Amino acid sequence: MLLTMATHTACCPTLVTEIALCFAGRSSREIASTGVPLHRLPTPRARLPHTVLKARQALTTLLSANRFDRVICHGQWAQAIFGPAVRRAGVPLAMWVHGPLSGRHWSERWAGWTRPDLAICTSHFTASTVPNLYDDVPTTVIHPPVDVAAEALSPADRSGIRRELNTADNAIVIVQASRTEAWKGHELLIEALGLLRDVPQWVWWQVGGAQRPFEAAYLQSLRTRVSELAIAERVRFLGERPDVRRLLSTADIYCQANSKPEPFGIVFVEALAAGLPVVTVATGGAVEIVDDSCGVLVPPGDPSALAVALRRVIEDAALRASLSGAGPVRAKWVSDVGAQMRALENALETMATNVAV
């Protein structure tokens, strides 16, 4: 999301952004390449108080050396670490709520010690959870800006990608691109695909690699289950890929059957922008993105219902075409970069007025 905003500053030139990160890696390199000022803060560790103090002092120095009108802390971790430093600097403070808040996790309780002036929420679903942590903080819903320009691929490009992935041109490709964590619903989707062994042509591309040991173990369990269901020859475990947008533009259906509600679901918007019907569960932020014009919502935790929905979209080419055609329009309506950045600017202006009062 930050990379998208940094790349598209021209969509809202009066919203001047600088970004501070506590880590180096692919995200920081990509953001730095946009030309948006990027500040590196020391990496804090909650178990090492002196690292927290060092990180806060670095932000204090940054705020005192520059005139910033607002500061946004992304998530409860940043709010817990840096909220007090922003407060001491006297700068209006917003917290961007990227996931549901229970008020029970230790990081949330820590963040709760510093009340923001505004909670910016990725969805109405996440907004509904803010009172679990802050019972009197104004909230606003701003969908993450998403670049909805589709990846332009020629038929030859599409065929080349499919050949690379051992997938026929006439295959109906179902794709999922997400972190390799159980709540992203891979297991439920695999069970549904097992019920579709009799349906010809479909192939599943699983995009996303393991980043931690427990994710590697989880990924191995998925491979094992695919073999047990005798669908291994129709599944491609692609690992981490830098070309997800190209893969989406080469696939036919996006499916992700979360076992827990998705706070928003940027990948759903990206899939719609690529012209993919989206089949997912009717929970969380997904219901704010997907409707019956562009996809199918199914009850959570029900592999049979998921299989019925997938079978329908796979076998009905006319339905698939109709859903595909509506996707880009829906994606732009939900997360157009310019509209969401202007909404953010308006929210920050309102926040400043509230603080002054």
VOZARO-806957 format. One line per 8 residues: number of its first residue (from 1); for each residue x, y, z of N, C-alpha, C. Coordinates in steps of 0.05 Angstrom, whole numbers. Layout:
<rs>
NUM	X Y Z X Y Z X Y Z  ...
</rs>
This chain:
<rs>
1	16 -24 0 0 0 0 17 25 0  38 25 17 56 48 18 71 52 -9  78 30 -21 92 31 -46 73 43 -67  48 35 -68 29 46 -87 26 76 -83  23 85 -58 20 114 -53 45 129 -61  69 117 -56 94 131 -63 97 132 -93  87 112 -107 90 111 -136 71 131 -150  48 136 -137 27 152 -150 22 179 -135
9	43 192 -127 40 218 -114 26 239 -132  28 236 -158 15 255 -176 -15 254 -174  -26 232 -164 -55 229 -161 -66 249 -141  -49 257 -122 -58 277 -101 -33 293 -93  -25 311 -110 1 325 -105 2 342 -80  -22 349 -69 -22 365 -45 -18 348 -20  -18 321 -23 -13 303 -1 16 295 -3  34 309 11 63 304 9 71 284 31
17	82 262 22 87 240 40 117 235 44  125 229 68 151 217 74 146 192 91  164 173 88 160 147 101 184 140 118  179 130 142 200 121 160 196 91 165  217 75 162 216 46 166 237 37 185  231 15 199 250 4 219 264 -20 208  264 -24 182 276 -48 171 286 -42 143  304 -59 133 313 -57 106 305 -83 92
25	299 -81 66 291 -105 51 278 -97 25  263 -115 13 251 -110 -13 233 -86 -12  216 -84 9 197 -61 10 212 -35 11  232 -33 28 247 -8 31 261 -1 5  272 -21 -9 286 -15 -34 266 -5 -55  242 -18 -56 223 -9 -76 212 19 -71  207 24 -45 197 51 -38 219 72 -44  244 66 -37 266 85 -42 268 91 -72
33	262 72 -89 265 76 -118 245 96 -129  223 102 -114 203 121 -123 211 150 -120  231 155 -104 240 182 -99 226 195 -75  206 182 -63 194 193 -39 215 191 -16  218 212 0 237 211 22 232 188 40  253 172 45 251 148 62 272 151 84  262 149 109 279 151 132 282 124 146  305 117 154 310 92 167 313 97 197
41	296 84 212 297 85 241 309 60 252  321 60 276 332 36 288 310 15 292  318 -10 291 298 -32 295 294 -36 324  269 -33 334 263 -38 362 256 -67 368  262 -76 391 254 -103 401 240 -99 427  215 -109 429 200 -104 454 213 -115 478  228 -137 475 241 -150 498 267 -135 506  275 -115 490 299 -100 496 291 -70 498
49	284 -61 522 274 -33 525 292 -12 514  318 -17 515 336 4 505 334 8 475  326 -13 460 322 -10 431 297 5 425  277 3 442 252 18 439 258 48 444  273 54 465 280 81 471 297 94 448  315 78 437 332 88 416 316 94 391  296 77 384 279 81 361 262 106 365  251 109 389 234 132 395 251 158 393
57	275 157 403 292 181 402 298 189 374  303 168 357 308 174 328 284 188 315  260 179 322 236 191 310 233 220 321  238 223 347 237 250 359 256 269 345  280 260 339 300 277 325 289 284 297  278 264 283 267 268 257 244 289 257  226 286 276 204 305 278 212 333 285  233 335 301 242 362 309 258 376 287
65	270 360 269 285 372 247 269 379 223  244 369 222 227 374 199 199 382 208  185 396 191 158 404 198 138 385 186  128 367 202 108 348 193 81 356 205  60 356 188 34 364 197 19 341 211  24 317 203 11 293 215 30 270 215  26 252 233 40 226 232 20 204 233  24 184 216 7 160 216 25 136 225
73	16 122 246 29 97 254 12 74 242  26 57 227 12 35 214 11 10 232  -12 5 243 -16 -19 260 -9 -14 289  -17 -33 306 -14 -29 335 15 -30 343  32 -45 329 60 -46 336 73 -18 334  70 -6 311 81 21 307 69 41 327  43 38 332 29 56 351 41 53 379  46 28 387 57 23 414 85 34 416
81	102 30 395 130 38 397 133 69 394  119 80 374 125 108 367 103 128 375  79 119 382 58 137 390 67 157 412  81 148 433 89 167 454 108 188 443  126 181 425 145 201 414 130 222 398  109 213 383 94 232 367 78 251 386  67 240 407 52 256 426 71 278 438  95 270 446 113 289 458 121 311 439
89	121 304 413 129 324 392 105 343 386  81 336 396 58 354 392 47 353 364  52 331 349 41 328 322 16 311 323  -6 319 310 -30 303 309 -23 274 300  -35 255 313 -28 227 310 -52 210 300  -48 196 278 -68 177 268 -56 149 269  -74 129 274 -66 101 272 -81 89 249  -66 76 231 -79 62 209 -84 33 218
97	-109 26 221 -116 -1 231 -118 -20 207  -98 -38 205 -96 -56 183 -109 -83 189  -115 -89 213 -127 -114 220 -146 -111 244  -163 -131 249 -182 -129 271 -169 -127 298  -180 -111 315 -169 -106 342 -187 -121 362  -174 -137 379 -189 -151 400 -186 -137 427  -164 -121 430 -159 -108 455 -146 -127 475  -140 -152 467 -129 -171 486 -99 -177 482
105	-89 -175 458 -61 -181 453 -44 -160 467  -21 -169 477 -4 -150 492 5 -126 475  9 -130 449 17 -107 432 -6 -87 430  -31 -97 430 -53 -79 428 -57 -64 455  -54 -78 477 -56 -64 503 -34 -43 506  -11 -49 496 11 -29 496 4 -5 479  -7 -11 455 -15 11 437 -37 28 450  -54 14 466 -77 28 478 -69 50 498
113	-44 49 507 -35 70 525 -33 98 512  -30 98 485 -28 124 471 -52 126 452  -70 144 458 -95 148 443 -89 164 418  -96 154 394 -92 170 370 -115 190 367  -111 210 351 -132 229 345 -152 219 325  -143 198 309 -160 187 288 -151 158 283  -171 141 279 -165 113 270 -174 111 241  -154 106 224 -160 102 195 -162 72 191
121	-184 63 181 -189 34 179 -190 25 150  -179 2 145 -178 -9 117 -205 -18 108  -224 -23 126 -250 -33 118 -270 -27 141  -296 -29 134 -316 -26 155 -314 -48 175  -304 -71 166 -300 -94 185 -279 -86 206  -256 -76 198 -236 -68 218 -246 -45 235  -261 -26 223 -271 -4 238 -289 -13 261  -304 -35 256 -323 -45 277 -308 -56 301
129	-282 -61 299 -267 -72 321 -251 -50 337  -250 -26 327 -235 -5 341 -244 -1 370  -271 -1 376 -279 2 404 -268 -19 423  -258 -41 413 -246 -61 430 -220 -50 443  -208 -30 430 -184 -18 440 -187 11 449  -201 26 432 -206 55 438 -236 60 436  -248 68 458 -277 71 458 -287 99 450  -268 117 446 -276 145 440 -260 158 418
137	-248 142 401 -231 153 379 -247 155 353  -247 178 340 -261 179 314 -249 160 294  -266 148 278 -256 129 258 -265 138 230  -250 130 210 -257 134 182 -248 110 167  -262 102 146 -255 79 129 -243 89 103  -219 81 98 -206 88 72 -194 62 62  -205 53 40 -194 28 28 -165 33 18  -148 13 22 -121 16 11 -121 23 -18
145	-106 43 -26 -104 49 -55 -91 26 -70  -102 18 -92 -92 -4 -108 -89 6 -137  -66 1 -149 -62 7 -177 -78 -13 -193  -100 -4 -205 -118 -22 -219 -113 -24 -249  -90 -13 -258 -82 -16 -286 -74 -45 -291  -88 -59 -309 -82 -87 -314 -55 -90 -328  -42 -113 -323 -18 -120 -336 -25 -128 -365  -14 -113 -384 -21 -118 -413 -4 -141 -423
153	-17 -164 -429 -3 -187 -439 -14 -195 -466  3 -201 -485 -6 -211 -511 -12 -241 -508  -27 -253 -527 -32 -282 -526 -6 -297 -525  14 -288 -538 40 -302 -538 53 -301 -510  50 -277 -497 61 -275 -469 46 -294 -451  20 -295 -453 4 -313 -436 11 -342 -441  14 -350 -465 22 -377 -471 50 -384 -460  68 -364 -462 95 -368 -452 95 -373 -422
161	80 -357 -407 79 -360 -378 67 -388 -372  46 -396 -386 34 -422 -380 53 -445 -387  68 -442 -408 87 -463 -415 108 -465 -392  117 -442 -383 137 -442 -361 127 -456 -337  100 -455 -332 88 -467 -308 74 -493 -314  82 -505 -337 71 -532 -344 40 -532 -344  29 -512 -357 0 -508 -357 -9 -504 -386  -29 -519 -394 -39 -518 -422 -53 -491 -427
169	-53 -483 -452 -67 -458 -459 -97 -459 -453  -109 -483 -456 -138 -486 -452 -145 -493 -424  -126 -494 -406 -132 -500 -378 -147 -477 -365  -165 -483 -346 -178 -462 -329 -161 -460 -304  -146 -438 -303 -127 -434 -281 -140 -420 -257  -140 -434 -234 -149 -422 -209 -123 -414 -194  -122 -389 -185 -97 -379 -173 -104 -369 -145  -85 -372 -127 -85 -359 -101 -58 -348 -96
177	-56 -322 -88 -31 -309 -82 -33 -297 -54  -19 -308 -35 -22 -299 -7 2 -309 9  4 -299 34 23 -311 52 16 -340 57  37 -355 64 33 -384 68 26 -388 98  2 -380 105 -7 -384 132 -35 -397 131  -40 -413 152 -64 -430 151 -90 -414 148  -91 -390 160 -116 -376 160 -123 -365 132  -104 -366 114 -109 -358 86 -125 -379 70
185	-130 -402 82 -150 -420 71 -141 -440 50  -115 -444 48 -106 -464 28 -118 -491 32  -120 -499 58 -130 -526 64 -159 -530 54  -175 -510 59 -203 -512 51 -205 -513 21  -189 -497 7 -190 -497 -22 -181 -524 -33  -160 -536 -21 -151 -562 -30 -173 -583 -26  -187 -582 -4 -209 -601 0 -231 -597 -21  -236 -572 -28 -256 -567 -49 -246 -577 -76
193	-221 -573 -82 -210 -583 -107 -211 -613 -108  -207 -626 -85 -209 -655 -84 -237 -665 -92  -257 -648 -87 -285 -655 -95 -290 -650 -124  -271 -637 -137 -274 -630 -166 -255 -646 -184  -247 -669 -174 -229 -686 -191 -242 -693 -218  -269 -695 -218 -283 -703 -242 -285 -680 -262  -280 -656 -254 -282 -633 -271 -256 -630 -287  -258 -631 -314 -233 -630 -330 -222 -601 -332
201	-197 -600 -338 -182 -575 -347 -172 -558 -324  -184 -558 -300 -174 -538 -281 -146 -545 -271  -131 -524 -265 -104 -526 -253 -103 -505 -231  -90 -511 -209 -88 -492 -187 -59 -482 -185  -56 -456 -185 -30 -443 -180 -30 -432 -152  -13 -443 -135 -10 -432 -107 15 -414 -107  11 -388 -103 33 -369 -104 39 -359 -76  64 -361 -68 72 -351 -41 90 -372 -28
209	113 -362 -19 132 -380 -7 133 -379 23  145 -398 36 148 -398 65 169 -379 73  164 -363 94 183 -344 104 193 -351 132  179 -369 146 186 -377 173 184 -408 175  197 -420 194 197 -449 196 169 -461 197  151 -449 213 124 -461 215 109 -459 188  116 -439 172 104 -437 145 115 -458 127  140 -465 129 152 -486 113 138 -513 120
217	133 -518 146 120 -542 154 91 -543 144  78 -519 144 50 -518 134 50 -523 104  69 -512 90 70 -516 61 74 -545 54  91 -559 70 95 -588 65 69 -603 71  54 -594 91 28 -608 96 9 -605 73  10 -582 60 -8 -578 36 0 -596 14  26 -599 9 36 -617 -12 27 -646 -6  29 -653 19 21 -680 27 -9 -685 22
225	-26 -665 29 -54 -668 26 -62 -669 -4  -49 -653 -20 -54 -654 -49 -48 -682 -60  -27 -694 -51 -20 -721 -60 -41 -741 -50  -50 -739 -25 -70 -757 -14 -96 -756 -30  -103 -732 -40 -128 -729 -55 -125 -735 -85  -101 -743 -93 -95 -751 -120 -100 -728 -140  -92 -704 -132 -94 -681 -151 -67 -667 -155  -46 -681 -147 -19 -668 -148 -12 -659 -176
233	-20 -675 -197 -12 -668 -224 -27 -643 -234  -47 -633 -219 -62 -610 -227 -56 -585 -210  -35 -588 -193 -28 -566 -174 0 -557 -179  5 -531 -179 31 -520 -182 38 -503 -158  57 -511 -142 66 -495 -120 89 -477 -130  83 -451 -134 101 -433 -148 120 -419 -129  116 -419 -103 133 -405 -85 131 -375 -87  150 -361 -77 150 -331 -78 156 -323 -107
241	140 -304 -116 143 -294 -144 143 -264 -144  160 -251 -160 160 -222 -163 140 -212 -184  127 -231 -198 110 -224 -221 81 -232 -217  70 -226 -193 43 -235 -186 23 -222 -205  27 -197 -213 8 -184 -231 7 -199 -258  30 -208 -268 30 -223 -293 16 -250 -290  19 -262 -267 6 -288 -262 -24 -284 -261  -33 -263 -247 -62 -258 -246 -73 -253 -274
249	-58 -239 -291 -68 -233 -318 -68 -257 -336  -55 -279 -327 -53 -303 -343 -73 -325 -333  -84 -321 -309 -102 -340 -297 -131 -335 -306  -149 -351 -295 -178 -349 -302 -196 -343 -279  -189 -353 -255 -206 -350 -231 -187 -345 -207  -195 -327 -190 -181 -323 -165 -198 -335 -142  -185 -352 -126 -200 -365 -103 -182 -364 -78  -194 -355 -56 -181 -355 -30 -202 -359 -9
257	-200 -381 6 -221 -389 24 -213 -385 53  -209 -361 61 -199 -355 88 -214 -369 110  -199 -379 130 -212 -390 154 -217 -368 175  -204 -345 173 -209 -322 189 -215 -298 171  -230 -279 180 -237 -256 162 -212 -241 152  -212 -235 127 -191 -218 115 -197 -189 123  -178 -175 135 -183 -147 143 -192 -130 119  -180 -133 96 -189 -120 72 -187 -139 49
265	-163 -142 38 -159 -161 16 -150 -147 -10  -126 -134 -9 -115 -121 -33 -114 -139 -57  -107 -164 -52 -104 -183 -74 -131 -188 -88  -153 -185 -74 -179 -188 -87 -183 -166 -107  -175 -142 -99 -178 -119 -117 -159 -123 -141  -135 -131 -137 -116 -136 -158 -126 -157 -178  -139 -178 -166 -150 -199 -183 -173 -189 -200  -191 -173 -188 -213 -161 -203 -202 -143 -225
273	-182 -128 -219 -170 -110 -239 -158 -125 -262  -149 -149 -257 -138 -166 -278 -160 -181 -293  -185 -177 -286 -207 -189 -300 -213 -218 -290  -206 -224 -265 -211 -251 -255 -236 -251 -237  -255 -269 -242 -276 -273 -222 -264 -281 -196  -274 -271 -174 -264 -278 -148 -284 -295 -133  -274 -318 -124 -290 -336 -107 -277 -337 -80  -292 -328 -60 -281 -326 -33 -303 -329 -12
281	-296 -327 13 -315 -331 34 -328 -305 42  -353 -306 51 -368 -282 57 -363 -273 86  -338 -264 90 -330 -254 116 -311 -230 113  -309 -213 134 -289 -192 134 -291 -172 112  -268 -162 103 -267 -142 83 -275 -152 55  -275 -178 51 -282 -189 24 -310 -180 16  -328 -178 35 -356 -171 27 -358 -142 19  -338 -126 24 -337 -98 16 -325 -95 -12
289	-313 -117 -22 -299 -117 -48 -315 -133 -69  -323 -156 -62 -335 -175 -81 -365 -175 -78  -379 -172 -100 -408 -176 -101 -415 -195 -124  -441 -199 -128 -448 -219 -148 -444 -210 -177  -435 -185 -180 -429 -175 -207 -402 -185 -216  -384 -191 -197 -356 -197 -204 -345 -222 -191  -361 -236 -175 -351 -259 -161 -373 -275 -147  -364 -293 -130 -382 -310 -115 -372 -312 -86
297	-390 -306 -68 -384 -309 -39 -397 -334 -28  -382 -349 -12 -392 -374 -1 -390 -374 29  -405 -391 43 -403 -392 72 -375 -401 80  -364 -390 102 -337 -399 111 -337 -428 122  -315 -441 118 -311 -467 130 -327 -489 116  -336 -486 92 -353 -506 78 -340 -513 52  -324 -534 51 -311 -542 26 -331 -550 4  -354 -562 12 -374 -570 -8 -386 -546 -22
305	-392 -525 -6 -403 -501 -19 -383 -487 -37  -358 -488 -28 -336 -476 -44 -333 -492 -70  -335 -519 -69 -333 -535 -93 -355 -530 -112  -380 -527 -102 -403 -521 -119 -399 -494 -133  -389 -474 -119 -385 -448 -131 -363 -449 -153  -341 -463 -147 -319 -465 -166 -328 -481 -191  -343 -503 -186 -353 -518 -209 -369 -501 -228  -386 -485 -216 -404 -468 -232 -388 -448 -249
313	-368 -436 -236 -352 -416 -251 -333 -429 -272  -323 -452 -265 -306 -467 -284 -322 -476 -308  -345 -487 -304 -360 -499 -326 -377 -480 -342  -383 -457 -331 -401 -438 -345 -384 -415 -356  -376 -418 -381 -358 -398 -394 -372 -371 -396  -398 -371 -401 -412 -345 -403 -412 -331 -376  -417 -345 -355 -416 -333 -328 -389 -322 -322  -368 -338 -329 -341 -330 -323 -334 -304 -339
321	-344 -302 -363 -339 -278 -379 -353 -254 -368  -377 -258 -358 -393 -236 -347 -379 -225 -321  -371 -244 -304 -358 -235 -279 -331 -222 -285  -317 -233 -305 -291 -222 -312 -294 -193 -323  -315 -188 -339 -319 -162 -350 -325 -141 -330  -338 -149 -308 -346 -129 -287 -323 -124 -268  -303 -141 -267 -282 -139 -247 -267 -113 -247  -256 -103 -270 -240 -79 -269 -256 -54 -260
329	-282 -53 -268 -299 -30 -259 -302 -31 -229  -307 -55 -218 -311 -58 -189 -285 -51 -174  -262 -60 -185 -236 -54 -172 -231 -24 -170  -237 -10 -192 -233 19 -191 -252 33 -172  -277 23 -170 -296 35 -152 -288 31 -123  -276 8 -117 -268 2 -89 -243 16 -81  -222 16 -98 -195 24 -88 -180 42 -107  -194 58 -123 -180 76 -141 -159 92 -126
337	-135 93 -136 -113 106 -122 -119 136 -116  -127 150 -137 -132 179 -133 -154 184 -113  -176 169 -115 -199 173 -97 -192 167 -68  -177 146 -64 -170 139 -37 -149 158 -25  -130 167 -41 -111 187 -31 -124 213 -24  -143 221 -41 -158 246 -34 -175 243 -9  -186 219 -6 -201 213 19 -183 215 43  -158 204 40 -139 206 62 -132 235 69
345	-128 251 48 -121 279 53 -144 293 67  -169 288 59 -192 300 72 -194 291 101  -189 266 106 -191 256 134 -169 268 152  -145 272 141 -124 284 157 -130 314 162  -142 327 142 -150 355 147 -171 357 169  -190 339 168 -211 339 189 -200 333 216  -181 314 217 -168 307 242 -154 332 254  -141 348 237 -127 371 247 -147 391 259
353	-170 394 246 -191 412 256 -201 403 283  -205 376 286 -215 365 311 -195 370 333  -169 366 327 -148 370 347 -148 399 356  -150 418 337 -149 446 344 -172 454 363  -195 442 358 -219 448 375 -214 436 403
</rs>
